[in-house]
Amino acid sequence: MLDVPRPVRPDVVTASRLAEREARRVLALGGTVAPDGPAAVPPPQLTLFTLMPRTDVGGGARVLVEHANRLTDRGHRVVLLSHFPRPAWCEVRAEFRQVPFGIDLADAIEPCDLVVAGYWDQILAASATGLAPVLHFEQGDSHLFEDVDDAKRDFVQANVDAACATVTVSSTVAAVVEQRYALRPGVLPNAVDPTTFHPGDRLPGPPTLLCVGWDGNAFKGMADVKQIWERLRGDHPTLELVWVSPHPPLDPIGRVLVAPAQAELAEIYRQASVYLCASHYESFPLPPVEAMACGTPVVATRNTGVLEYARDGENALLTDVGDVEGLAAAVDKVLRDPALADTLRAGGTRTASSYAWDDIVDRLEGLLRDAAATPRTQPSRRGWMVSLGGLRFRDPLAQVRLEHRLQTSPHRELAVAVAVPAFDGHRVVRWRTVARRSHGLPGTTRLPVIADPVNAATAPELSIPQRAFAAGRPAEALAAFLPDLDGGDPCAARWAALCLLELGRDSEAVELLDAALSVWPDYTDLHYLAALAADLTGQDVDRRAVHQTVALLGPATRYEEWFDEPLELLRQRLPLKEAT
């Protein structure tokens, strides 16, 4: 088994600078700082919040989900937070929450033992909550491998400095992180599930060249793959190209398979004659080692990450990045030399067997416990004047979350989302400031919890024109909304469309909503109303597409006002039709 180093904290100078900066921030906000920062004692079973930058098909998302699943299996509580829908292409056994785009993922974190940031730009916001230490899980991207300007480099540096520790997926990438950002990360390699990826039975068939990647990401080298295949077809006219892509390719060639299930992907590996990785850079590419596990010879570029496990002539043939002629020659050599292919298969399966999930998760638990024990400053809620004004929270933990945000918010105001009945089963939600103080930064911290008024009849959230609409006076309400609509108010556009629908002016409502969506395409309520209006006017509505859009966008919390549970409203009023 490969040795996996324990994480190394940032150098003393960086850590001291961070501690001083954090102390100044906490003191300025009225908090207190313990002299040496008391170390937390993590419980036997940790509570972790993992911030996922994406949930579509990809190795980075797969690793985060696999970590969460296997930690959950060991009794830890892991909550995956993402702005995107729950992954449908892999099993998710951990708790998953989709956060509306108008709310920062950091604002959806609850009190926990540790936050895991899946991308560098999440670290500062997560650290600012003060709810838990933040571990940065670095999987690599353009900030490591491409030229970035000084402003972006400084922004990346500020984020990675704010993490209590950084862990990356290969020693080769750790060296890049240290060179670029003066951090010495711990290393936790990716792993392969042998129950899915194994040699199995290889069926006879025509020679096949397999590649994995989307040509919308230039660094995947798919343009090079196309040239390599054209060169090889002259000497190997029956050679088939099988292209597995997470998304439909922009310029497809060969036989394309989009986002196959893991078991199907393993079978595709097993039937390939050669797996080709032409990436210009990677951190720890999973497809080559998965191909090795399935007994498929690998040809790859020396793309940094693959060097973590690939050895030229032993378990793979390696060439320089961008060397199309060299890659084509290497593939040709494997196709022509069965003994070489057998040598690479044997070496590859030995390599893949050294990346076992049980061993990796053992080390992962140790890294997480170390990070959760990081000393931290003591927060204070001094100076806050709180007025909940007859509100009742839906979430039983909302009061706890509110208390923690009062201790950690950098702002002078704190708001929660308040929902009030408006009309015909629709509840309107608006932000209401419930706490104020005299010190802190200008601005408002928005806590994404929903509260309902104890007495909706006296709730002040609805405006006079809105109350007129709810009372059955749409013409009066429309006259009041039109000036705001002319002023570019998206909420007014929504209410004006509702008035037009109520007045039977459906075609005008459709026209208004289409125009509004061209200006505010991320306002969920406009998509919902546009679908209803189109259906009322007899237009053919792609209901599945509308449901998917509303599910993706979620409640429009980035606006000042939105409908509560828009997807449920859509399901009730425009349900998906049963397949026939």
Secondary structure, DSSP 8 states (H G I E B T S, - for coil): -----------HHHHHHHHHHHHHHHHHTT-B--SS-------SS-EEEEE-S--SSSHHHHHHHHHHHHHHHTT-EEEEEESS---SSS---SEEEE--TTS-GGGG--S-SEEEESSGGGHHHHHHT-SS-EEEEE---HHHHS---HHHHHHHHHHHHTSSEEEES-HHHHHHHHHHHS---EE----B-TTTSS-------S-EEEEE--TTSGGG-HHHHHHHHHHHHTT-TT-EEEEEESS--SS--SEEEES--HHHHHHHHHH-SEEEE--S-BSS-HHHHHHHHTT--EEEE--BGGGGT--BTTTBEEE-TT-HHHHHHHHHHHHH-HHHHHHHHHHHHHHHHT-BHHHHHHHHHHHHHHHHT----B---TT-EE--TTEEESSTTHHHHHHHHHHH--EEEEEEEEEEEEETTEEEEEEEEEEE-SSSEEEEEEEEEEEEESSGGG---S-HHHHHHHTT-HHHHHHHHHHHHHTT-HHHHHHHHHHHHHTT-HHHHHHHHHHHHHH-TT-HHHHHHHHHHHHHTT----HHHHHHHHHHH-S-TTSSEEESSHHHHHHHHS------
